[in-house]
Amino acid sequence: MGSALETPPSTRGARLRATYERIPPSMRLPLGLLLLFVVAFSSTVLPLFLLKSTERAEIAGMQSASGVVGQPTTIDLGVDNVGDTLIKPICVSALFDLPVQVEQVTFQGLDTVPFKDGRACGGALSGQETISVTMTLLPQQAGTVHVRLVASKNDKEVGPAVVRTLDVAPR
């Protein structure tokens, strides 16, 4: 058993109040504002640095087009990064339901790359940026070609697919 002179164990609230009372009154307001700023900063800005947003890009701007069998045809479209992260490399994947040979793909009018394995990759796409892409293709058969286009990062699709048509006339 303890002696009668011992103080009872203090509670957390009592210890906190004692610490607060040790702070000089002229320093309480500046320290309180500093504490408020630190809490507000850490709750709003830190998640921006700690949480990664997802890569997301969409194909935009391509309307239905037309071409002639055996003659080069260009398709102009845009790729819009609707996320906040850098997508590198940015790729355009395309599938056709009729035979079509894609000769080349040009990103931003500068970077011309070959089309291999159903996609062409070139450069990078910053957050909230939109770039232009021109596909040069050679239709092999007359008819309506359905083109499935999707933005990707290498072989991982990073956006929704869009389907457009290409009307191909015989020679």
Secondary structure by P-SEA (a helix, b strand, c coil): cccccccccccaaaaaaaaaaaccccaaaaaaaaaaaaaaaaacccccccccccbbbbbcccccccccccbbbbbbbbbbcccccccccbbbbbbbccbbbbccccccccbbbbbcccccccccccccbbbbbbbbbbbccccbbbbbbbbbccccccbbbbbbbbbbbcc
